[in-house]
Amino acid sequence: MNIQFFIVGIIAAILGVVLILNHKFYKYKTSDMLFVAKLRVFLGSSVLTLFGLLVLYDELKKVVN
């Protein structure tokens, strides 16, 4: 297990979840420009969270095998 990748995965997952919770795009109407900006941040943070979880999964899989 590479501890640096594990730490990066934890940080990415936590940061992504925090960004998701802070940028609630669904509070705005679709015609509002703020909706688009919040949606972009929300989708980017979703990708960041998924990246963190995949890194954690890969590192934990190495420990089990």
N, CA, C and O atoms as a Tripos MOL2 file, in Angstrom:
@<TRIPOS>MOLECULE
protein
  260   259    65     0     0
PROTEIN
NO_CHARGES

@<TRIPOS>ATOM
      1 N           0.8450   -1.1800    0.0000 N.3       1 MET1
      2 CA          0.0000    0.0000    0.0000 C.3       1 MET1
      3 C           0.8880    1.2400    0.0000 C.2       1 MET1
      4 O           1.8100    1.3600    0.8060 O.2       1 MET1
      5 N           0.6000    2.1390   -0.8970 N.am      2 ASN2
      6 CA          1.3260    3.3990   -0.9840 C.3       2 ASN2
      7 C           0.5940    4.4310   -0.1220 C.2       2 ASN2
      8 O          -0.5170    4.8510   -0.4470 O.2       2 ASN2
      9 N           1.2230    4.8270    0.9660 N.am      3 ILE3
     10 CA          0.5640    5.7020    1.9370 C.3       3 ILE3
     11 C           0.2720    7.0800    1.3480 C.2       3 ILE3
     12 O          -0.7040    7.7170    1.7410 O.2       3 ILE3
     13 N           1.1000    7.5540    0.4090 N.am      4 GLN4
     14 CA          0.8470    8.8690   -0.1950 C.3       4 GLN4
     15 C          -0.4330    8.8560   -1.0300 C.2       4 GLN4
     16 O          -1.2280    9.7940   -0.9660 O.2       4 GLN4
     17 N          -0.6330    7.7960   -1.8110 N.am      5 PHE5
     18 CA         -1.8680    7.6840   -2.5850 C.3       5 PHE5
     19 C          -3.0710    7.5730   -1.6640 C.2       5 PHE5
     20 O          -4.1260    8.1450   -1.9390 O.2       5 PHE5
     21 N          -2.9140    6.8380   -0.5760 N.am      6 PHE6
     22 CA         -4.0010    6.6720    0.3830 C.3       6 PHE6
     23 C          -4.4030    8.0220    0.9810 C.2       6 PHE6
     24 O          -5.5900    8.3250    1.0980 O.2       6 PHE6
     25 N          -3.4170    8.8240    1.3550 N.am      7 ILE7
     26 CA         -3.6960   10.1460    1.9290 C.3       7 ILE7
     27 C          -4.3300   11.0650    0.8840 C.2       7 ILE7
     28 O          -5.2560   11.8130    1.1980 O.2       7 ILE7
     29 N          -3.8380   11.0140   -0.3500 N.am      8 VAL8
     30 CA         -4.4230   11.8270   -1.4220 C.3       8 VAL8
     31 C          -5.8740   11.4130   -1.6660 C.2       8 VAL8
     32 O          -6.7310   12.2660   -1.8950 O.2       8 VAL8
     33 N          -6.1490   10.1260   -1.6180 N.am      9 GLY9
     34 CA         -7.5220    9.6470   -1.7940 C.3       9 GLY9
     35 C          -8.4480   10.1370   -0.7010 C.2       9 GLY9
     36 O          -9.5790   10.5390   -0.9750 O.2       9 GLY9
     37 N          -7.9750   10.1070    0.5400 N.am     10 ILE10
     38 CA         -8.7880   10.5930    1.6620 C.3      10 ILE10
     39 C          -9.0520   12.0890    1.5220 C.2      10 ILE10
     40 O         -10.1820   12.5440    1.6970 O.2      10 ILE10
     41 N          -8.0100   12.8460    1.2080 N.am     11 ILE11
     42 CA         -8.1660   14.3040    1.0710 C.3      11 ILE11
     43 C          -9.1080   14.6400   -0.0820 C.2      11 ILE11
     44 O          -9.9560   15.5220    0.0520 O.2      11 ILE11
     45 N          -8.9700   13.9480   -1.2100 N.am     12 ALA12
     46 CA         -9.8280   14.2260   -2.3650 C.3      12 ALA12
     47 C         -11.2820   13.8960   -2.0560 C.2      12 ALA12
     48 O         -12.1800   14.6520   -2.4260 O.2      12 ALA12
     49 N         -11.5210   12.7770   -1.3830 N.am     13 ALA13
     50 CA        -12.8950   12.3950   -1.0560 C.3      13 ALA13
     51 C         -13.5230   13.3880   -0.0830 C.2      13 ALA13
     52 O         -14.6730   13.7890   -0.2610 O.2      13 ALA13
     53 N         -12.7820   13.7810    0.9340 N.am     14 ILE14
     54 CA        -13.3220   14.7250    1.9190 C.3      14 ILE14
     55 C         -13.5600   16.0900    1.2830 C.2      14 ILE14
     56 O         -14.6020   16.7070    1.5050 O.2      14 ILE14
     57 N         -12.6030   16.5610    0.4980 N.am     15 LEU15
     58 CA        -12.7530   17.8560   -0.1610 C.3      15 LEU15
     59 C         -13.9380   17.8470   -1.1270 C.2      15 LEU15
     60 O         -14.6860   18.8220   -1.2040 O.2      15 LEU15
     61 N         -14.1070   16.7600   -1.8540 N.am     16 GLY16
     62 CA        -15.2390   16.6550   -2.7730 C.3      16 GLY16
     63 C         -16.5750   16.6850   -2.0590 C.2      16 GLY16
     64 O         -17.5110   17.3400   -2.5170 O.2      16 GLY16
     65 N         -16.6730   15.9790   -0.9370 N.am     17 VAL17
     66 CA        -17.9250   15.9710   -0.1750 C.3      17 VAL17
     67 C         -18.2230   17.3550    0.3980 C.2      17 VAL17
     68 O         -19.3710   17.8010    0.3820 O.2      17 VAL17
     69 N         -17.2010   18.0280    0.9000 N.am     18 VAL18
     70 CA        -17.4010   19.3810    1.4410 C.3      18 VAL18
     71 C         -17.8720   20.3290    0.3420 C.2      18 VAL18
     72 O         -18.7750   21.1360    0.5640 O.2      18 VAL18
     73 N         -17.2700   20.2380   -0.8340 N.am     19 LEU19
     74 CA        -17.6920   21.1000   -1.9420 C.3      19 LEU19
     75 C         -19.1170   20.7840   -2.3890 C.2      19 LEU19
     76 O         -19.8780   21.6910   -2.7260 O.2      19 LEU19
     77 N         -19.4780   19.5070   -2.3930 N.am     20 ILE20
     78 CA        -20.8430   19.1280   -2.7560 C.3      20 ILE20
     79 C         -21.8400   19.7260   -1.7720 C.2      20 ILE20
     80 O         -22.8820   20.2430   -2.1730 O.2      20 ILE20
     81 N         -21.5200   19.6540   -0.4920 N.am     21 LEU21
     82 CA        -22.4410   20.1760    0.5170 C.3      21 LEU21
     83 C         -22.5350   21.6990    0.4900 C.2      21 LEU21
     84 O         -23.5660   22.2550    0.8670 O.2      21 LEU21
     85 N         -21.4870   22.3750    0.0550 N.am     22 ASN22
     86 CA        -21.5060   23.8390    0.0210 C.3      22 ASN22
     87 C         -22.1770   24.4140   -1.2240 C.2      22 ASN22
     88 O         -22.7080   25.5240   -1.1710 O.2      22 ASN22
     89 N         -22.1660   23.6960   -2.3300 N.am     23 HIS23
     90 CA        -22.6960   24.2210   -3.5960 C.3      23 HIS23
     91 C         -23.9510   23.4570   -3.9840 C.2      23 HIS23
     92 O         -23.9010   22.4920   -4.7470 O.2      23 HIS23
     93 N         -25.0630   23.9020   -3.4500 N.am     24 LYS24
     94 CA        -26.3480   23.2620   -3.7350 C.3      24 LYS24
     95 C         -26.9850   23.9650   -4.9340 C.2      24 LYS24
     96 O         -27.6530   24.9890   -4.7920 O.2      24 LYS24
     97 N         -26.7650   23.3950   -6.1050 N.am     25 PHE25
     98 CA        -27.2330   24.0280   -7.3340 C.3      25 PHE25
     99 C         -28.7450   23.9510   -7.4780 C.2      25 PHE25
    100 O         -29.3260   24.7570   -8.2050 O.2      25 PHE25
    101 N         -29.3950   23.0170   -6.8170 N.am     26 TYR26
    102 CA        -30.8240   22.8110   -6.9940 C.3      26 TYR26
    103 C         -31.6730   23.8850   -6.3110 C.2      26 TYR26
    104 O         -32.8960   23.8730   -6.4480 O.2      26 TYR26
    105 N         -31.0570   24.8000   -5.5880 N.am     27 LYS27
    106 CA        -31.8080   25.8950   -4.9650 C.3      27 LYS27
    107 C         -32.1090   27.0190   -5.9590 C.2      27 LYS27
    108 O         -32.8930   27.9160   -5.6520 O.2      27 LYS27
    109 N         -31.5040   26.9820   -7.1310 N.am     28 TYR28
    110 CA        -31.6580   28.0530   -8.1110 C.3      28 TYR28
    111 C         -32.5200   27.5830   -9.2750 C.2      28 TYR28
    112 O         -32.6060   26.3880   -9.5580 O.2      28 TYR28
    113 N         -33.1550   28.5370   -9.9420 N.am     29 LYS29
    114 CA        -33.9300   28.2150  -11.1370 C.3      29 LYS29
    115 C         -32.9680   27.9750  -12.2960 C.2      29 LYS29
    116 O         -31.8550   28.5030  -12.3130 O.2      29 LYS29
    117 N         -33.4040   27.1830  -13.2520 N.am     30 THR30
    118 CA        -32.5210   26.8340  -14.3670 C.3      30 THR30
    119 C         -32.2190   28.0260  -15.2650 C.2      30 THR30
    120 O         -31.2320   28.0030  -16.0010 O.2      30 THR30
    121 N         -33.0350   29.0510  -15.2230 N.am     31 SER31
    122 CA        -32.7740   30.2320  -16.0550 C.3      31 SER31
    123 C         -31.7420   31.1660  -15.4200 C.2      31 SER31
    124 O         -31.2590   32.0900  -16.0750 O.2      31 SER31
    125 N         -31.4070   30.9380  -14.1770 N.am     32 ASP32
    126 CA        -30.4470   31.7840  -13.4630 C.3      32 ASP32
    127 C         -29.0240   31.3600  -13.8250 C.2      32 ASP32
    128 O         -28.7290   30.1680  -13.9060 O.2      32 ASP32
    129 N         -28.1480   32.3360  -14.0420 N.am     33 MET33
    130 CA        -26.7620   32.0140  -14.3850 C.3      33 MET33
    131 C         -26.0110   31.4010  -13.2070 C.2      33 MET33
    132 O         -25.0470   30.6620  -13.4020 O.2      33 MET33
    133 N         -26.4440   31.7020  -11.9990 N.am     34 LEU34
    134 CA        -25.8160   31.1040  -10.8290 C.3      34 LEU34
    135 C         -26.0400   29.5930  -10.8030 C.2      34 LEU34
    136 O         -25.2200   28.8450  -10.2720 O.2      34 LEU34
    137 N         -27.1650   29.1490  -11.3860 N.am     35 PHE35
    138 CA        -27.4480   27.7210  -11.4770 C.3      35 PHE35
    139 C         -26.3440   27.0090  -12.2420 C.2      35 PHE35
    140 O         -25.8710   25.9520  -11.8250 O.2      35 PHE35
    141 N         -25.9370   27.5890  -13.3530 N.am     36 VAL36
    142 CA        -24.9040   26.9720  -14.1900 C.3      36 VAL36
    143 C         -23.5710   26.9330  -13.4550 C.2      36 VAL36
    144 O         -22.8630   25.9280  -13.5020 O.2      36 VAL36
    145 N         -23.2310   28.0120  -12.7850 N.am     37 ALA37
    146 CA        -21.9620   28.0590  -12.0540 C.3      37 ALA37
    147 C         -21.9520   27.0450  -10.9150 C.2      37 ALA37
    148 O         -20.9660   26.3330  -10.7240 O.2      37 ALA37
    149 N         -23.0370   26.9800  -10.1660 N.am     38 LYS38
    150 CA        -23.1180   26.0270   -9.0520 C.3      38 LYS38
    151 C         -23.1360   24.5910   -9.5660 C.2      38 LYS38
    152 O         -22.5530   23.7000   -8.9480 O.2      38 LYS38
    153 N         -23.8040   24.3680  -10.6930 N.am     39 LEU39
    154 CA        -23.8500   23.0280  -11.2690 C.3      39 LEU39
    155 C         -22.4620   22.5730  -11.7020 C.2      39 LEU39
    156 O         -22.1020   21.4130  -11.5030 O.2      39 LEU39
    157 N         -21.6810   23.4740  -12.2910 N.am     40 ARG40
    158 CA        -20.3180   23.1190  -12.7070 C.3      40 ARG40
    159 C         -19.4580   22.7440  -11.5090 C.2      40 ARG40
    160 O         -18.7120   21.7670  -11.5600 O.2      40 ARG40
    161 N         -19.5600   23.5150  -10.4360 N.am     41 VAL41
    162 CA        -18.7830   23.2070   -9.2340 C.3      41 VAL41
    163 C         -19.2600   21.8960   -8.6280 C.2      41 VAL41
    164 O         -18.4490   21.0890   -8.1730 O.2      41 VAL41
    165 N         -20.5670   21.6780   -8.6190 N.am     42 PHE42
    166 CA        -21.1260   20.4430   -8.0690 C.3      42 PHE42
    167 C         -20.6450   19.2260   -8.8520 C.2      42 PHE42
    168 O         -20.2480   18.2230   -8.2580 O.2      42 PHE42
    169 N         -20.6790   19.3080  -10.1620 N.am     43 LEU43
    170 CA        -20.2330   18.1770  -10.9800 C.3      43 LEU43
    171 C         -18.7300   17.9470  -10.8460 C.2      43 LEU43
    172 O         -18.2780   16.8030  -10.8040 O.2      43 LEU43
    173 N         -17.9670   19.0110  -10.7800 N.am     44 GLY44
    174 CA        -16.5210   18.8740  -10.5770 C.3      44 GLY44
    175 C         -16.1890   18.2490   -9.2420 C.2      44 GLY44
    176 O         -15.2820   17.4240   -9.1410 O.2      44 GLY44
    177 N         -16.9230   18.6420   -8.2180 N.am     45 SER45
    178 CA        -16.6730   18.0580   -6.8980 C.3      45 SER45
    179 C         -17.1530   16.6140   -6.8380 C.2      45 SER45
    180 O         -16.6070   15.8130   -6.0800 O.2      45 SER45
    181 N         -18.1650   16.2740   -7.6270 N.am     46 SER46
    182 CA        -18.5870   14.8740   -7.7030 C.3      46 SER46
    183 C         -17.4870   14.0130   -8.3270 C.2      46 SER46
    184 O         -17.2300   12.8960   -7.8770 O.2      46 SER46
    185 N         -16.8500   14.5400   -9.3580 N.am     47 VAL47
    186 CA        -15.7330   13.8220   -9.9850 C.3      47 VAL47
    187 C         -14.5690   13.6990   -9.0050 C.2      47 VAL47
    188 O         -13.9250   12.6520   -8.9390 O.2      47 VAL47
    189 N         -14.2970   14.7500   -8.2500 N.am     48 LEU48
    190 CA        -13.2290   14.7250   -7.2530 C.3      48 LEU48
    191 C         -13.5120   13.6810   -6.1710 C.2      48 LEU48
    192 O         -12.6080   12.9580   -5.7530 O.2      48 LEU48
    193 N         -14.7560   13.6030   -5.7240 N.am     49 THR49
    194 CA        -15.1370   12.6050   -4.7280 C.3      49 THR49
    195 C         -14.9790   11.2000   -5.2930 C.2      49 THR49
    196 O         -14.4520   10.3150   -4.6180 O.2      49 THR49
    197 N         -15.4290   10.9910   -6.5120 N.am     50 LEU50
    198 CA        -15.2950    9.6820   -7.1440 C.3      50 LEU50
    199 C         -13.8310    9.3020   -7.3060 C.2      50 LEU50
    200 O         -13.4640    8.1500   -7.0750 O.2      50 LEU50
    201 N         -12.9930   10.2510   -7.6980 N.am     51 PHE51
    202 CA        -11.5570   10.0090   -7.8150 C.3      51 PHE51
    203 C         -10.9740    9.5640   -6.4750 C.2      51 PHE51
    204 O         -10.2160    8.5960   -6.4150 O.2      51 PHE51
    205 N         -11.3300   10.2710   -5.4040 N.am     52 GLY52
    206 CA        -10.8350    9.9200   -4.0750 C.3      52 GLY52
    207 C         -11.2770    8.5360   -3.6460 C.2      52 GLY52
    208 O         -10.4920    7.7750   -3.0810 O.2      52 GLY52
    209 N         -12.5370    8.2050   -3.9150 N.am     53 LEU53
    210 CA        -13.0410    6.8880   -3.5350 C.3      53 LEU53
    211 C         -12.3840    5.7740   -4.3480 C.2      53 LEU53
    212 O         -12.1200    4.6940   -3.8200 O.2      53 LEU53
    213 N         -12.1200    6.0310   -5.6220 N.am     54 LEU54
    214 CA        -11.4550    5.0180   -6.4470 C.3      54 LEU54
    215 C         -10.0100    4.7930   -6.0100 C.2      54 LEU54
    216 O          -9.5280    3.6600   -6.0230 O.2      54 LEU54
    217 N          -9.3200    5.8580   -5.6260 N.am     55 VAL55
    218 CA         -7.9530    5.7150   -5.1180 C.3      55 VAL55
    219 C          -7.9650    4.9230   -3.8130 C.2      55 VAL55
    220 O          -7.1330    4.0380   -3.6140 O.2      55 VAL55
    221 N          -8.9030    5.2370   -2.9280 N.am     56 LEU56
    222 CA         -9.0140    4.4880   -1.6700 C.3      56 LEU56
    223 C          -9.3240    3.0200   -1.9310 C.2      56 LEU56
    224 O          -8.7500    2.1380   -1.2910 O.2      56 LEU56
    225 N         -10.2260    2.7570   -2.8630 N.am     57 TYR57
    226 CA        -10.5710    1.3770   -3.2020 C.3      57 TYR57
    227 C          -9.3570    0.6250   -3.7350 C.2      57 TYR57
    228 O          -9.1110   -0.5180   -3.3480 O.2      57 TYR57
    229 N          -8.6010    1.2620   -4.6200 N.am     58 ASP58
    230 CA         -7.4240    0.6210   -5.1980 C.3      58 ASP58
    231 C          -6.3670    0.3280   -4.1360 C.2      58 ASP58
    232 O          -5.7660   -0.7460   -4.1340 O.2      58 ASP58
    233 N          -6.1430    1.2770   -3.2430 N.am     59 GLU59
    234 CA         -5.1290    1.0750   -2.2070 C.3      59 GLU59
    235 C          -5.5680    0.0100   -1.2000 C.2      59 GLU59
    236 O          -4.7450   -0.7830   -0.7430 O.2      59 GLU59
    237 N          -6.8380   -0.0150   -0.8560 N.am     60 LEU60
    238 CA         -7.3200   -1.0430    0.0720 C.3      60 LEU60
    239 C          -7.3380   -2.4210   -0.5840 C.2      60 LEU60
    240 O          -7.1480   -3.4340    0.0890 O.2      60 LEU60
    241 N          -7.5660   -2.4590   -1.8970 N.am     61 LYS61
    242 CA         -7.5260   -3.7250   -2.6220 C.3      61 LYS61
    243 C          -6.1160   -4.3110   -2.6140 C.2      61 LYS61
    244 O          -5.9470   -5.5290   -2.5570 O.2      61 LYS61
    245 N          -5.1040   -3.4420   -2.6700 N.am     62 LYS62
    246 CA         -3.7170   -3.9080   -2.6140 C.3      62 LYS62
    247 C          -3.3990   -4.5200   -1.2560 C.2      62 LYS62
    248 O          -2.6160   -5.4660   -1.1710 O.2      62 LYS62
    249 N          -3.9950   -3.9920   -0.1990 N.am     63 VAL63
    250 CA         -3.7410   -4.5120    1.1470 C.3      63 VAL63
    251 C          -4.3590   -5.8960    1.3060 C.2      63 VAL63
    252 O          -3.7530   -6.7820    1.9070 O.2      63 VAL63
    253 N          -5.5550   -6.0840    0.7720 N.am     64 VAL64
    254 CA         -6.2620   -7.3530    0.9260 C.3      64 VAL64
    255 C          -5.5700   -8.4560    0.1370 C.2      64 VAL64
    256 O          -5.4750   -9.5900    0.6070 O.2      64 VAL64
    257 N          -5.0870   -8.1330   -1.0550 N.am     65 ASN65
    258 CA         -4.4480   -9.1670   -1.8900 C.3      65 ASN65
    259 C          -3.0150   -9.2870   -1.6000 C.2      65 ASN65
    260 O          -2.3280  -10.1070   -2.2100 O.2      65 ASN65
@<TRIPOS>BOND
     1     1     2 1
     2     2     3 1
     3     3     4 2
     4     3     5 am
     5     5     6 1
     6     6     7 1
     7     7     8 2
     8     7     9 am
     9     9    10 1
    10    10    11 1
    11    11    12 2
    12    11    13 am
    13    13    14 1
    14    14    15 1
    15    15    16 2
    16    15    17 am
    17    17    18 1
    18    18    19 1
    19    19    20 2
    20    19    21 am
    21    21    22 1
    22    22    23 1
    23    23    24 2
    24    23    25 am
    25    25    26 1
    26    26    27 1
    27    27    28 2
    28    27    29 am
    29    29    30 1
    30    30    31 1
    31    31    32 2
    32    31    33 am
    33    33    34 1
    34    34    35 1
    35    35    36 2
    36    35    37 am
    37    37    38 1
    38    38    39 1
    39    39    40 2
    40    39    41 am
    41    41    42 1
    42    42    43 1
    43    43    44 2
    44    43    45 am
    45    45    46 1
    46    46    47 1
    47    47    48 2
    48    47    49 am
    49    49    50 1
    50    50    51 1
    51    51    52 2
    52    51    53 am
    53    53    54 1
    54    54    55 1
    55    55    56 2
    56    55    57 am
    57    57    58 1
    58    58    59 1
    59    59    60 2
    60    59    61 am
    61    61    62 1
    62    62    63 1
    63    63    64 2
    64    63    65 am
    65    65    66 1
    66    66    67 1
    67    67    68 2
    68    67    69 am
    69    69    70 1
    70    70    71 1
    71    71    72 2
    72    71    73 am
    73    73    74 1
    74    74    75 1
    75    75    76 2
    76    75    77 am
    77    77    78 1
    78    78    79 1
    79    79    80 2
    80    79    81 am
    81    81    82 1
    82    82    83 1
    83    83    84 2
    84    83    85 am
    85    85    86 1
    86    86    87 1
    87    87    88 2
    88    87    89 am
    89    89    90 1
    90    90    91 1
    91    91    92 2
    92    91    93 am
    93    93    94 1
    94    94    95 1
    95    95    96 2
    96    95    97 am
    97    97    98 1
    98    98    99 1
    99    99   100 2
   100    99   101 am
   101   101   102 1
   102   102   103 1
   103   103   104 2
   104   103   105 am
   105   105   106 1
   106   106   107 1
   107   107   108 2
   108   107   109 am
   109   109   110 1
   110   110   111 1
   111   111   112 2
   112   111   113 am
   113   113   114 1
   114   114   115 1
   115   115   116 2
   116   115   117 am
   117   117   118 1
   118   118   119 1
   119   119   120 2
   120   119   121 am
   121   121   122 1
   122   122   123 1
   123   123   124 2
   124   123   125 am
   125   125   126 1
   126   126   127 1
   127   127   128 2
   128   127   129 am
   129   129   130 1
   130   130   131 1
   131   131   132 2
   132   131   133 am
   133   133   134 1
   134   134   135 1
   135   135   136 2
   136   135   137 am
   137   137   138 1
   138   138   139 1
   139   139   140 2
   140   139   141 am
   141   141   142 1
   142   142   143 1
   143   143   144 2
   144   143   145 am
   145   145   146 1
   146   146   147 1
   147   147   148 2
   148   147   149 am
   149   149   150 1
   150   150   151 1
   151   151   152 2
   152   151   153 am
   153   153   154 1
   154   154   155 1
   155   155   156 2
   156   155   157 am
   157   157   158 1
   158   158   159 1
   159   159   160 2
   160   159   161 am
   161   161   162 1
   162   162   163 1
   163   163   164 2
   164   163   165 am
   165   165   166 1
   166   166   167 1
   167   167   168 2
   168   167   169 am
   169   169   170 1
   170   170   171 1
   171   171   172 2
   172   171   173 am
   173   173   174 1
   174   174   175 1
   175   175   176 2
   176   175   177 am
   177   177   178 1
   178   178   179 1
   179   179   180 2
   180   179   181 am
   181   181   182 1
   182   182   183 1
   183   183   184 2
   184   183   185 am
   185   185   186 1
   186   186   187 1
   187   187   188 2
   188   187   189 am
   189   189   190 1
   190   190   191 1
   191   191   192 2
   192   191   193 am
   193   193   194 1
   194   194   195 1
   195   195   196 2
   196   195   197 am
   197   197   198 1
   198   198   199 1
   199   199   200 2
   200   199   201 am
   201   201   202 1
   202   202   203 1
   203   203   204 2
   204   203   205 am
   205   205   206 1
   206   206   207 1
   207   207   208 2
   208   207   209 am
   209   209   210 1
   210   210   211 1
   211   211   212 2
   212   211   213 am
   213   213   214 1
   214   214   215 1
   215   215   216 2
   216   215   217 am
   217   217   218 1
   218   218   219 1
   219   219   220 2
   220   219   221 am
   221   221   222 1
   222   222   223 1
   223   223   224 2
   224   223   225 am
   225   225   226 1
   226   226   227 1
   227   227   228 2
   228   227   229 am
   229   229   230 1
   230   230   231 1
   231   231   232 2
   232   231   233 am
   233   233   234 1
   234   234   235 1
   235   235   236 2
   236   235   237 am
   237   237   238 1
   238   238   239 1
   239   239   240 2
   240   239   241 am
   241   241   242 1
   242   242   243 1
   243   243   244 2
   244   243   245 am
   245   245   246 1
   246   246   247 1
   247   247   248 2
   248   247   249 am
   249   249   250 1
   250   250   251 1
   251   251   252 2
   252   251   253 am
   253   253   254 1
   254   254   255 1
   255   255   256 2
   256   255   257 am
   257   257   258 1
   258   258   259 1
   259   259   260 2
@<TRIPOS>SUBSTRUCTURE
     1 MET1         2 RESIDUE 1 A MET
     2 ASN2         6 RESIDUE 1 A ASN
     3 ILE3        10 RESIDUE 1 A ILE
     4 GLN4        14 RESIDUE 1 A GLN
     5 PHE5        18 RESIDUE 1 A PHE
     6 PHE6        22 RESIDUE 1 A PHE
     7 ILE7        26 RESIDUE 1 A ILE
     8 VAL8        30 RESIDUE 1 A VAL
     9 GLY9        34 RESIDUE 1 A GLY
    10 ILE10       38 RESIDUE 1 A ILE
    11 ILE11       42 RESIDUE 1 A ILE
    12 ALA12       46 RESIDUE 1 A ALA
    13 ALA13       50 RESIDUE 1 A ALA
    14 ILE14       54 RESIDUE 1 A ILE
    15 LEU15       58 RESIDUE 1 A LEU
    16 GLY16       62 RESIDUE 1 A GLY
    17 VAL17       66 RESIDUE 1 A VAL
    18 VAL18       70 RESIDUE 1 A VAL
    19 LEU19       74 RESIDUE 1 A LEU
    20 ILE20       78 RESIDUE 1 A ILE
    21 LEU21       82 RESIDUE 1 A LEU
    22 ASN22       86 RESIDUE 1 A ASN
    23 HIS23       90 RESIDUE 1 A HIS
    24 LYS24       94 RESIDUE 1 A LYS
    25 PHE25       98 RESIDUE 1 A PHE
    26 TYR26      102 RESIDUE 1 A TYR
    27 LYS27      106 RESIDUE 1 A LYS
    28 TYR28      110 RESIDUE 1 A TYR
    29 LYS29      114 RESIDUE 1 A LYS
    30 THR30      118 RESIDUE 1 A THR
    31 SER31      122 RESIDUE 1 A SER
    32 ASP32      126 RESIDUE 1 A ASP
    33 MET33      130 RESIDUE 1 A MET
    34 LEU34      134 RESIDUE 1 A LEU
    35 PHE35      138 RESIDUE 1 A PHE
    36 VAL36      142 RESIDUE 1 A VAL
    37 ALA37      146 RESIDUE 1 A ALA
    38 LYS38      150 RESIDUE 1 A LYS
    39 LEU39      154 RESIDUE 1 A LEU
    40 ARG40      158 RESIDUE 1 A ARG
    41 VAL41      162 RESIDUE 1 A VAL
    42 PHE42      166 RESIDUE 1 A PHE
    43 LEU43      170 RESIDUE 1 A LEU
    44 GLY44      174 RESIDUE 1 A GLY
    45 SER45      178 RESIDUE 1 A SER
    46 SER46      182 RESIDUE 1 A SER
    47 VAL47      186 RESIDUE 1 A VAL
    48 LEU48      190 RESIDUE 1 A LEU
    49 THR49      194 RESIDUE 1 A THR
    50 LEU50      198 RESIDUE 1 A LEU
    51 PHE51      202 RESIDUE 1 A PHE
    52 GLY52      206 RESIDUE 1 A GLY
    53 LEU53      210 RESIDUE 1 A LEU
    54 LEU54      214 RESIDUE 1 A LEU
    55 VAL55      218 RESIDUE 1 A VAL
    56 LEU56      222 RESIDUE 1 A LEU
    57 TYR57      226 RESIDUE 1 A TYR
    58 ASP58      230 RESIDUE 1 A ASP
    59 GLU59      234 RESIDUE 1 A GLU
    60 LEU60      238 RESIDUE 1 A LEU
    61 LYS61      242 RESIDUE 1 A LYS
    62 LYS62      246 RESIDUE 1 A LYS
    63 VAL63      250 RESIDUE 1 A VAL
    64 VAL64      254 RESIDUE 1 A VAL
    65 ASN65      258 RESIDUE 1 A ASN
